[in-house]
Amino acid sequence: MNRIDACFAGLRRHGGKALIPYVTAGDPDGATTVRLALEFEKRGADLVELGVPFSDPLADGTTIQRASQRALEGGTTLRAVLAWAAEIRQASQIPLVLMSYVNPLLRMGPAAFAGAAREAGVDGLIVPDLPPEEAGEVLAANDAAGLATIFLAAPTSPPERLRLIAEASRGYIYYVSLKGVTGARTALARGVADAVRSLRALTPKPVAVGFGIATPDQAAAAAAVADGVIVGSAIVDQVERLRGRAELVERVGVFVEGFVRAVRPAPPAA
């Protein structure tokens, strides 16, 4: 069983919800990326998403755009991210998901990427600019390698498209909670609960909510209706603020732990 499937199955048995932190790989450097992923696990995260920096990140707001630019200027490549994933895998069994735009994958080749990702211990792949209608080659290569292909559902997705996304997705479905790009927001977008319920009526696959979740309270609200919560820009912003400081990993870990507690509150006292 894929580590992602095992993770969600275990959480569902106990009524738990997944906290999925995201970092841009290579920002500020590869060694810190590895340390952050392991720190997130230590703090209670259930999965980790590693963003592959790309020069034209169409789905990302300014926070992740800046992080991607810094990582690219530091020499980060898709193969480097796979190497860092392999380092994480040597020390941990936490599920790892790469988030990449389609161009780097096509440059490497879908089959070559899927094989390299499997060898590195990667469990899933998110490609924001690859619609399921055009994903046949990537999906087939990933399926053959045991790599979960995770598609995005949006507030504007009509029911027939949600059915297609639900059928094509492996591991979990990434529900984009707002119209627009990534970036911290002051409140959870309206309509998330209804949208997640609509998806659940179509599929038993887990649904994780992301985009715009910036506070533990927002994460708790999302976790009340979804199987998992993805926190990205808020974490990347912390990394940016703490660049060059020795306590970066620890302080970002404490920040992530606040979200873990929000989606998995302690049971009431007896």
C-alpha positions as protocol buffer text, in pm:
chain_id: "A"
residue {
  index: 1
  type: MET
  ca { x: 0 y: 0 z: 0 }
}
residue {
  index: 2
  type: ASN
  ca { x: 124 y: 348 z: -88 }
}
residue {
  index: 3
  type: ARG
  ca { x: 234 y: 543 z: 222 }
}
residue {
  index: 4
  type: ILE
  ca { x: -27 y: 810 z: 147 }
}
residue {
  index: 5
  type: ASP
  ca { x: -308 y: 554 z: 144 }
}
residue {
  index: 6
  type: ALA
  ca { x: -179 y: 394 z: 463 }
}
residue {
  index: 7
  type: CYS
  ca { x: -157 y: 733 z: 634 }
}
residue {
  index: 8
  type: PHE
  ca { x: -515 y: 835 z: 557 }
}
residue {
  index: 9
  type: ALA
  ca { x: -647 y: 488 z: 636 }
}
residue {
  index: 10
  type: GLY
  ca { x: -482 y: 502 z: 978 }
}
residue {
  index: 11
  type: LEU
  ca { x: -617 y: 849 z: 1048 }
}
residue {
  index: 12
  type: ARG
  ca { x: -968 y: 752 z: 945 }
}
residue {
  index: 13
  type: ARG
  ca { x: -968 y: 454 z: 1181 }
}
residue {
  index: 14
  type: HIS
  ca { x: -917 y: 693 z: 1470 }
}
residue {
  index: 15
  type: GLY
  ca { x: -1116 y: 989 z: 1339 }
}
residue {
  index: 16
  type: GLY
  ca { x: -799 y: 1188 z: 1278 }
}
residue {
  index: 17
  type: LYS
  ca { x: -723 y: 1454 z: 1020 }
}
residue {
  index: 18
  type: ALA
  ca { x: -395 y: 1505 z: 831 }
}
residue {
  index: 19
  type: LEU
  ca { x: -176 y: 1813 z: 859 }
}
residue {
  index: 20
  type: ILE
  ca { x: 22 y: 1853 z: 538 }
}
residue {
  index: 21
  type: PRO
  ca { x: 292 y: 2123 z: 544 }
}
residue {
  index: 22
  type: TYR
  ca { x: 447 y: 2251 z: 222 }
}
residue {
  index: 23
  type: VAL
  ca { x: 793 y: 2398 z: 167 }
}
residue {
  index: 24
  type: THR
  ca { x: 965 y: 2519 z: -147 }
}
residue {
  index: 25
  type: ALA
  ca { x: 1258 y: 2280 z: -190 }
}
residue {
  index: 26
  type: GLY
  ca { x: 1593 y: 2454 z: -200 }
}
residue {
  index: 27
  type: ASP
  ca { x: 1482 y: 2761 z: -6 }
}
residue {
  index: 28
  type: PRO
  ca { x: 1707 y: 2854 z: 160 }
}
residue {
  index: 29
  type: ASP
  ca { x: 1905 y: 2542 z: 61 }
}
residue {
  index: 30
  type: GLY
  ca { x: 1875 y: 2167 z: 23 }
}
residue {
  index: 31
  type: ALA
  ca { x: 2015 y: 2075 z: 363 }
}
residue {
  index: 32
  type: THR
  ca { x: 1758 y: 2299 z: 533 }
}
residue {
  index: 33
  type: THR
  ca { x: 1479 y: 2149 z: 323 }
}
residue {
  index: 34
  type: VAL
  ca { x: 1571 y: 1802 z: 451 }
}
residue {
  index: 35
  type: ARG
  ca { x: 1594 y: 1924 z: 810 }
}
residue {
  index: 36
  type: LEU
  ca { x: 1257 y: 2100 z: 784 }
}
residue {
  index: 37
  type: ALA
  ca { x: 1081 y: 1790 z: 654 }
}
residue {
  index: 38
  type: LEU
  ca { x: 1217 y: 1582 z: 941 }
}
residue {
  index: 39
  type: GLU
  ca { x: 1131 y: 1856 z: 1189 }
}
residue {
  index: 40
  type: PHE
  ca { x: 774 y: 1865 z: 1059 }
}
residue {
  index: 41
  type: GLU
  ca { x: 742 y: 1493 z: 1122 }
}
residue {
  index: 42
  type: LYS
  ca { x: 884 y: 1539 z: 1473 }
}
residue {
  index: 43
  type: ARG
  ca { x: 620 y: 1806 z: 1536 }
}
residue {
  index: 44
  type: GLY
  ca { x: 338 y: 1574 z: 1428 }
}
residue {
  index: 45
  type: ALA
  ca { x: 284 y: 1641 z: 1057 }
}
residue {
  index: 46
  type: ASP
  ca { x: 134 y: 1348 z: 865 }
}
residue {
  index: 47
  type: LEU
  ca { x: 261 y: 1412 z: 510 }
}
residue {
  index: 48
  type: VAL
  ca { x: 504 y: 1662 z: 359 }
}
residue {
  index: 49
  type: GLU
  ca { x: 475 y: 1841 z: 26 }
}
residue {
  index: 50
  type: LEU
  ca { x: 800 y: 1952 z: -139 }
}
residue {
  index: 51
  type: GLY
  ca { x: 757 y: 2224 z: -399 }
}
residue {
  index: 52
  type: VAL
  ca { x: 977 y: 2199 z: -707 }
}
residue {
  index: 53
  type: PRO
  ca { x: 1074 y: 2559 z: -793 }
}
residue {
  index: 54
  type: PHE
  ca { x: 977 y: 2675 z: -1140 }
}
residue {
  index: 55
  type: SER
  ca { x: 1032 y: 3003 z: -1320 }
}
residue {
  index: 56
  type: ASP
  ca { x: 662 y: 3059 z: -1402 }
}
residue {
  index: 57
  type: PRO
  ca { x: 461 y: 2925 z: -1108 }
}
residue {
  index: 58
  type: LEU
  ca { x: 113 y: 3006 z: -1237 }
}
residue {
  index: 59
  type: ALA
  ca { x: -80 y: 2882 z: -933 }
}
residue {
  index: 60
  type: ASP
  ca { x: 144 y: 3046 z: -673 }
}
residue {
  index: 61
  type: GLY
  ca { x: 122 y: 3387 z: -512 }
}
residue {
  index: 62
  type: THR
  ca { x: 408 y: 3620 z: -438 }
}
residue {
  index: 63
  type: THR
  ca { x: 534 y: 3439 z: -128 }
}
residue {
  index: 64
  type: ILE
  ca { x: 603 y: 3112 z: -309 }
}
residue {
  index: 65
  type: GLN
  ca { x: 712 y: 3298 z: -624 }
}
residue {
  index: 66
  type: ARG
  ca { x: 988 y: 3464 z: -423 }
}
residue {
  index: 67
  type: ALA
  ca { x: 1087 y: 3133 z: -264 }
}
residue {
  index: 68
  type: SER
  ca { x: 1101 y: 2964 z: -605 }
}
residue {
  index: 69
  type: GLN
  ca { x: 1317 y: 3240 z: -744 }
}
residue {
  index: 70
  type: ARG
  ca { x: 1560 y: 3215 z: -453 }
}
residue {
  index: 71
  type: ALA
  ca { x: 1577 y: 2837 z: -490 }
}
residue {
  index: 72
  type: LEU
  ca { x: 1638 y: 2859 z: -865 }
}
residue {
  index: 73
  type: GLU
  ca { x: 1909 y: 3117 z: -813 }
}
residue {
  index: 74
  type: GLY
  ca { x: 2066 y: 2872 z: -567 }
}
residue {
  index: 75
  type: GLY
  ca { x: 2080 y: 2605 z: -837 }
}
residue {
  index: 76
  type: THR
  ca { x: 1781 y: 2389 z: -739 }
}
residue {
  index: 77
  type: THR
  ca { x: 1665 y: 2143 z: -1007 }
}
residue {
  index: 78
  type: LEU
  ca { x: 1411 y: 1862 z: -1019 }
}
residue {
  index: 79
  type: ARG
  ca { x: 1690 y: 1607 z: -982 }
}
residue {
  index: 80
  type: ALA
  ca { x: 1822 y: 1794 z: -678 }
}
residue {
  index: 81
  type: VAL
  ca { x: 1477 y: 1782 z: -518 }
}
residue {
  index: 82
  type: LEU
  ca { x: 1462 y: 1407 z: -580 }
}
residue {
  index: 83
  type: ALA
  ca { x: 1802 y: 1370 z: -414 }
}
residue {
  index: 84
  type: TRP
  ca { x: 1680 y: 1561 z: -107 }
}
residue {
  index: 85
  type: ALA
  ca { x: 1367 y: 1346 z: -98 }
}
residue {
  index: 86
  type: ALA
  ca { x: 1592 y: 1040 z: -92 }
}
residue {
  index: 87
  type: GLU
  ca { x: 1780 y: 1188 z: 206 }
}
residue {
  index: 88
  type: ILE
  ca { x: 1452 y: 1240 z: 390 }
}
residue {
  index: 89
  type: ARG
  ca { x: 1344 y: 887 z: 307 }
}
residue {
  index: 90
  type: GLN
  ca { x: 1664 y: 743 z: 455 }
}
residue {
  index: 91
  type: ALA
  ca { x: 1567 y: 892 z: 790 }
}
residue {
  index: 92
  type: SER
  ca { x: 1186 y: 876 z: 779 }
}
residue {
  index: 93
  type: GLN
  ca { x: 883 y: 693 z: 646 }
}
residue {
  index: 94
  type: ILE
  ca { x: 661 y: 1003 z: 633 }
}
residue {
  index: 95
  type: PRO
  ca { x: 471 y: 1022 z: 301 }
}
residue {
  index: 96
  type: LEU
  ca { x: 639 y: 1263 z: 58 }
}
residue {
  index: 97
  type: VAL
  ca { x: 456 y: 1445 z: -222 }
}
residue {
  index: 98
  type: LEU
  ca { x: 626 y: 1658 z: -485 }
}
residue {
  index: 99
  type: MET
  ca { x: 443 y: 1958 z: -628 }
}
residue {
  index: 100
  type: SER
  ca { x: 581 y: 2047 z: -970 }
}
residue {
  index: 101
  type: TYR
  ca { x: 467 y: 2222 z: -1282 }
}
residue {
  index: 102
  type: VAL
  ca { x: 453 y: 2007 z: -1592 }
}
residue {
  index: 103
  type: ASN
  ca { x: 752 y: 2148 z: -1783 }
}
residue {
  index: 104
  type: PRO
  ca { x: 1026 y: 1996 z: -1562 }
}
residue {
  index: 105
  type: LEU
  ca { x: 845 y: 1660 z: -1578 }
}
residue {
  index: 106
  type: LEU
  ca { x: 821 y: 1665 z: -1956 }
}
residue {
  index: 107
  type: ARG
  ca { x: 1186 y: 1766 z: -1983 }
}
residue {
  index: 108
  type: MET
  ca { x: 1289 y: 1462 z: -1778 }
}
residue {
  index: 109
  type: GLY
  ca { x: 1020 y: 1243 z: -1932 }
}
residue {
  index: 110
  type: PRO
  ca { x: 719 y: 1106 z: -1739 }
}
residue {
  index: 111
  type: ALA
  ca { x: 850 y: 748 z: -1722 }
}
residue {
  index: 112
  type: ALA
  ca { x: 1201 y: 857 z: -1623 }
}
residue {
  index: 113
  type: PHE
  ca { x: 1061 y: 1088 z: -1357 }
}
residue {
  index: 114
  type: ALA
  ca { x: 828 y: 824 z: -1215 }
}
residue {
  index: 115
  type: GLY
  ca { x: 1114 y: 573 z: -1190 }
}
residue {
  index: 116
  type: ALA
  ca { x: 1346 y: 826 z: -1027 }
}
residue {
  index: 117
  type: ALA
  ca { x: 1075 y: 937 z: -785 }
}
residue {
  index: 118
  type: ARG
  ca { x: 1002 y: 579 z: -685 }
}
residue {
  index: 119
  type: GLU
  ca { x: 1373 y: 515 z: -627 }
}
residue {
  index: 120
  type: ALA
  ca { x: 1395 y: 830 z: -413 }
}
residue {
  index: 121
  type: GLY
  ca { x: 1103 y: 718 z: -199 }
}
residue {
  index: 122
  type: VAL
  ca { x: 853 y: 977 z: -320 }
}
residue {
  index: 123
  type: ASP
  ca { x: 488 y: 876 z: -277 }
}
residue {
  index: 124
  type: GLY
  ca { x: 285 y: 1129 z: -472 }
}
residue {
  index: 125
  type: LEU
  ca { x: 285 y: 1405 z: -732 }
}
residue {
  index: 126
  type: ILE
  ca { x: 78 y: 1722 z: -772 }
}
residue {
  index: 127
  type: VAL
  ca { x: 94 y: 1907 z: -1106 }
}
residue {
  index: 128
  type: PRO
  ca { x: -119 y: 2224 z: -1088 }
}
residue {
  index: 129
  type: ASP
  ca { x: -101 y: 2299 z: -1462 }
}
residue {
  index: 130
  type: LEU
  ca { x: -176 y: 1945 z: -1581 }
}
residue {
  index: 131
  type: PRO
  ca { x: -551 y: 1884 z: -1623 }
}
residue {
  index: 132
  type: PRO
  ca { x: -672 y: 1523 z: -1603 }
}
residue {
  index: 133
  type: GLU
  ca { x: -780 y: 1536 z: -1968 }
}
residue {
  index: 134
  type: GLU
  ca { x: -415 y: 1577 z: -2070 }
}
residue {
  index: 135
  type: ALA
  ca { x: -254 y: 1363 z: -1801 }
}
residue {
  index: 136
  type: GLY
  ca { x: -272 y: 1019 z: -1961 }
}
residue {
  index: 137
  type: GLU
  ca { x: 101 y: 966 z: -2010 }
}
residue {
  index: 138
  type: VAL
  ca { x: 196 y: 1104 z: -1668 }
}
residue {
  index: 139
  type: LEU
  ca { x: -83 y: 913 z: -1492 }
}
residue {
  index: 140
  type: ALA
  ca { x: 10 y: 585 z: -1660 }
}
residue {
  index: 141
  type: ALA
  ca { x: 380 y: 624 z: -1574 }
}
residue {
  index: 142
  type: ASN
  ca { x: 301 y: 714 z: -1213 }
}
residue {
  index: 143
  type: ASP
  ca { x: 54 y: 427 z: -1175 }
}
residue {
  index: 144
  type: ALA
  ca { x: 316 y: 184 z: -1303 }
}
residue {
  index: 145
  type: ALA
  ca { x: 565 y: 317 z: -1048 }
}
residue {
  index: 146
  type: GLY
  ca { x: 320 y: 315 z: -758 }
}
residue {
  index: 147
  type: LEU
  ca { x: 325 y: 696 z: -743 }
}
residue {
  index: 148
  type: ALA
  ca { x: -3 y: 870 z: -655 }
}
residue {
  index: 149
  type: THR
  ca { x: -109 y: 1145 z: -897 }
}
residue {
  index: 150
  type: ILE
  ca { x: -308 y: 1406 z: -705 }
}
residue {
  index: 151
  type: PHE
  ca { x: -534 y: 1640 z: -901 }
}
residue {
  index: 152
  type: LEU
  ca { x: -675 y: 1976 z: -794 }
}
residue {
  index: 153
  type: ALA
  ca { x: -1044 y: 2055 z: -765 }
}
residue {
  index: 154
  type: ALA
  ca { x: -1150 y: 2419 z: -761 }
}
residue {
  index: 155
  type: PRO
  ca { x: -1454 y: 2615 z: -638 }
}
residue {
  index: 156
  type: THR
  ca { x: -1542 y: 2668 z: -1005 }
}
residue {
  index: 157
  type: SER
  ca { x: -1528 y: 2298 z: -1100 }
}
residue {
  index: 158
  type: PRO
  ca { x: -1873 y: 2179 z: -1219 }
}
residue {
  index: 159
  type: PRO
  ca { x: -2007 y: 1842 z: -1102 }
}
residue {
  index: 160
  type: GLU
  ca { x: -1905 y: 1654 z: -1418 }
}
residue {
  index: 161
  type: ARG
  ca { x: -1549 y: 1780 z: -1382 }
}
residue {
  index: 162
  type: LEU
  ca { x: -1539 y: 1692 z: -1012 }
}
residue {
  index: 163
  type: ARG
  ca { x: -1632 y: 1336 z: -1109 }
}
residue {
  index: 164
  type: LEU
  ca { x: -1342 y: 1327 z: -1357 }
}
residue {
  index: 165
  type: ILE
  ca { x: -1098 y: 1466 z: -1100 }
}
residue {
  index: 166
  type: ALA
  ca { x: -1219 y: 1222 z: -835 }
}
residue {
  index: 167
  type: GLU
  ca { x: -1179 y: 928 z: -1071 }
}
residue {
  index: 168
  type: ALA
  ca { x: -830 y: 1030 z: -1187 }
}
residue {
  index: 169
  type: SER
  ca { x: -687 y: 1122 z: -846 }
}
residue {
  index: 170
  type: ARG
  ca { x: -483 y: 881 z: -640 }
}
residue {
  index: 171
  type: GLY
  ca { x: -391 y: 921 z: -275 }
}
residue {
  index: 172
  type: TYR
  ca { x: -610 y: 1224 z: -207 }
}
residue {
  index: 173
  type: ILE
  ca { x: -788 y: 1506 z: -386 }
}
residue {
  index: 174
  type: TYR
  ca { x: -646 y: 1855 z: -340 }
}
residue {
  index: 175
  type: TYR
  ca { x: -937 y: 2096 z: -296 }
}
residue {
  index: 176
  type: VAL
  ca { x: -836 y: 2455 z: -372 }
}
residue {
  index: 177
  type: SER
  ca { x: -1036 y: 2654 z: -118 }
}
residue {
  index: 178
  type: LEU
  ca { x: -1040 y: 2985 z: -305 }
}
residue {
  index: 179
  type: LYS
  ca { x: -1047 y: 3144 z: -647 }
}
residue {
  index: 180
  type: GLY
  ca { x: -697 y: 3266 z: -718 }
}
residue {
  index: 181
  type: VAL
  ca { x: -337 y: 3182 z: -639 }
}
residue {
  index: 182
  type: THR
  ca { x: -172 y: 3057 z: -322 }
}
residue {
  index: 183
  type: GLY
  ca { x: -114 y: 3300 z: -38 }
}
residue {
  index: 184
  type: ALA
  ca { x: -219 y: 3353 z: 321 }
}
residue {
  index: 185
  type: ARG
  ca { x: -571 y: 3490 z: 373 }
}
residue {
  index: 186
  type: THR
  ca { x: -744 y: 3637 z: 678 }
}
residue {
  index: 187
  type: ALA
  ca { x: -1030 y: 3385 z: 679 }
}
residue {
  index: 188
  type: LEU
  ca { x: -1122 y: 3048 z: 534 }
}
residue {
  index: 189
  type: ALA
  ca { x: -1311 y: 3094 z: 207 }
}
residue {
  index: 190
  type: ARG
  ca { x: -1686 y: 3053 z: 212 }
}
residue {
  index: 191
  type: GLY
  ca { x: -1839 y: 2741 z: 61 }
}
residue {
  index: 192
  type: VAL
  ca { x: -1556 y: 2503 z: 153 }
}
residue {
  index: 193
  type: ALA
  ca { x: -1780 y: 2277 z: 361 }
}
residue {
  index: 194
  type: ASP
  ca { x: -2040 y: 2245 z: 85 }
}
residue {
  index: 195
  type: ALA
  ca { x: -1769 y: 2180 z: -177 }
}
residue {
  index: 196
  type: VAL
  ca { x: -1605 y: 1906 z: 29 }
}
residue {
  index: 197
  type: ARG
  ca { x: -1943 y: 1744 z: 90 }
}
residue {
  index: 198
  type: SER
  ca { x: -2006 y: 1746 z: -285 }
}
residue {
  index: 199
  type: LEU
  ca { x: -1675 y: 1572 z: -347 }
}
residue {
  index: 200
  type: ARG
  ca { x: -1741 y: 1315 z: -77 }
}
residue {
  index: 201
  type: ALA
  ca { x: -2073 y: 1233 z: -242 }
}
residue {
  index: 202
  type: LEU
  ca { x: -1875 y: 1136 z: -552 }
}
residue {
  index: 203
  type: THR
  ca { x: -1584 y: 943 z: -403 }
}
residue {
  index: 204
  type: PRO
  ca { x: -1454 y: 783 z: -84 }
}
residue {
  index: 205
  type: LYS
  ca { x: -1106 y: 917 z: -156 }
}
residue {
  index: 206
  type: PRO
  ca { x: -966 y: 1159 z: 103 }
}
residue {
  index: 207
  type: VAL
  ca { x: -1005 y: 1531 z: 40 }
}
residue {
  index: 208
  type: ALA
  ca { x: -738 y: 1775 z: 162 }
}
residue {
  index: 209
  type: VAL
  ca { x: -804 y: 2150 z: 162 }
}
residue {
  index: 210
  type: GLY
  ca { x: -530 y: 2396 z: 70 }
}
residue {
  index: 211
  type: PHE
  ca { x: -461 y: 2751 z: -57 }
}
residue {
  index: 212
  type: GLY
  ca { x: -498 y: 3046 z: 177 }
}
residue {
  index: 213
  type: ILE
  ca { x: -486 y: 2867 z: 512 }
}
residue {
  index: 214
  type: ALA
  ca { x: -274 y: 3093 z: 730 }
}
residue {
  index: 215
  type: THR
  ca { x: -379 y: 3038 z: 1092 }
}
residue {
  index: 216
  type: PRO
  ca { x: -451 y: 2742 z: 1320 }
}
residue {
  index: 217
  type: ASP
  ca { x: -813 y: 2856 z: 1350 }
}
residue {
  index: 218
  type: GLN
  ca { x: -855 y: 2839 z: 972 }
}
residue {
  index: 219
  type: ALA
  ca { x: -690 y: 2497 z: 972 }
}
residue {
  index: 220
  type: ALA
  ca { x: -929 y: 2375 z: 1241 }
}
residue {
  index: 221
  type: ALA
  ca { x: -1228 y: 2496 z: 1039 }
}
residue {
  index: 222
  type: ALA
  ca { x: -1101 y: 2316 z: 729 }
}
residue {
  index: 223
  type: ALA
  ca { x: -1026 y: 1999 z: 925 }
}
residue {
  index: 224
  type: ALA
  ca { x: -1383 y: 1995 z: 1056 }
}
residue {
  index: 225
  type: VAL
  ca { x: -1506 y: 1913 z: 705 }
}
residue {
  index: 226
  type: ALA
  ca { x: -1206 y: 1762 z: 521 }
}
residue {
  index: 227
  type: ASP
  ca { x: -968 y: 1470 z: 567 }
}
residue {
  index: 228
  type: GLY
  ca { x: -658 y: 1687 z: 560 }
}
residue {
  index: 229
  type: VAL
  ca { x: -533 y: 2045 z: 564 }
}
residue {
  index: 230
  type: ILE
  ca { x: -245 y: 2180 z: 354 }
}
residue {
  index: 231
  type: VAL
  ca { x: -49 y: 2480 z: 480 }
}
residue {
  index: 232
  type: GLY
  ca { x: 194 y: 2633 z: 234 }
}
residue {
  index: 233
  type: SER
  ca { x: 246 y: 3007 z: 198 }
}
residue {
  index: 234
  type: ALA
  ca { x: 225 y: 3071 z: 573 }
}
residue {
  index: 235
  type: ILE
  ca { x: 515 y: 2829 z: 626 }
}
residue {
  index: 236
  type: VAL
  ca { x: 716 y: 2959 z: 332 }
}
residue {
  index: 237
  type: ASP
  ca { x: 670 y: 3309 z: 471 }
}
residue {
  index: 238
  type: GLN
  ca { x: 819 y: 3195 z: 803 }
}
residue {
  index: 239
  type: VAL
  ca { x: 1117 y: 3045 z: 621 }
}
residue {
  index: 240
  type: GLU
  ca { x: 1170 y: 3374 z: 439 }
}
residue {
  index: 241
  type: ARG
  ca { x: 1153 y: 3576 z: 760 }
}
residue {
  index: 242
  type: LEU
  ca { x: 1403 y: 3350 z: 936 }
}
residue {
  index: 243
  type: ARG
  ca { x: 1654 y: 3309 z: 653 }
}
residue {
  index: 244
  type: GLY
  ca { x: 2011 y: 3313 z: 781 }
}
residue {
  index: 245
  type: ARG
  ca { x: 1915 y: 3249 z: 1144 }
}
residue {
  index: 246
  type: ALA
  ca { x: 2038 y: 2941 z: 1328 }
}
residue {
  index: 247
  type: GLU
  ca { x: 1698 y: 2880 z: 1485 }
}
residue {
  index: 248
  type: LEU
  ca { x: 1510 y: 2869 z: 1151 }
}
residue {
  index: 249
  type: VAL
  ca { x: 1428 y: 2497 z: 1156 }
}
residue {
  index: 250
  type: GLU
  ca { x: 1319 y: 2491 z: 1520 }
}
residue {
  index: 251
  type: ARG
  ca { x: 1104 y: 2802 z: 1494 }
}
residue {
  index: 252
  type: VAL
  ca { x: 934 y: 2691 z: 1174 }
}
residue {
  index: 253
  type: GLY
  ca { x: 877 y: 2355 z: 1341 }
}
residue {
  index: 254
  type: VAL
  ca { x: 706 y: 2524 z: 1635 }
}
residue {
  index: 255
  type: PHE
  ca { x: 492 y: 2719 z: 1387 }
}
residue {
  index: 256
  type: VAL
  ca { x: 384 y: 2397 z: 1215 }
}
residue {
  index: 257
  type: GLU
  ca { x: 312 y: 2231 z: 1550 }
}
residue {
  index: 258
  type: GLY
  ca { x: 47 y: 2496 z: 1612 }
}
residue {
  index: 259
  type: PHE
  ca { x: -138 y: 2376 z: 1302 }
}
residue {
  index: 260
  type: VAL
  ca { x: -97 y: 2012 z: 1403 }
}
residue {
  index: 261
  type: ARG
  ca { x: -265 y: 2085 z: 1736 }
}
residue {
  index: 262
  type: ALA
  ca { x: -543 y: 2272 z: 1560 }
}
residue {
  index: 263
  type: VAL
  ca { x: -637 y: 1985 z: 1328 }
}
residue {
  index: 264
  type: ARG
  ca { x: -584 y: 1721 z: 1595 }
}
residue {
  index: 265
  type: PRO
  ca { x: -701 y: 1876 z: 1923 }
}
residue {
  index: 266
  type: ALA
  ca { x: -632 y: 1697 z: 2249 }
}
residue {
  index: 267
  type: PRO
  ca { x: -923 y: 1491 z: 2386 }
}
residue {
  index: 268
  type: PRO
  ca { x: -1121 y: 1651 z: 2669 }
}
residue {
  index: 269
  type: ALA
  ca { x: -1008 y: 1579 z: 3022 }
}
residue {
  index: 270
  type: ALA
  ca { x: -1180 y: 1289 z: 3195 }
}
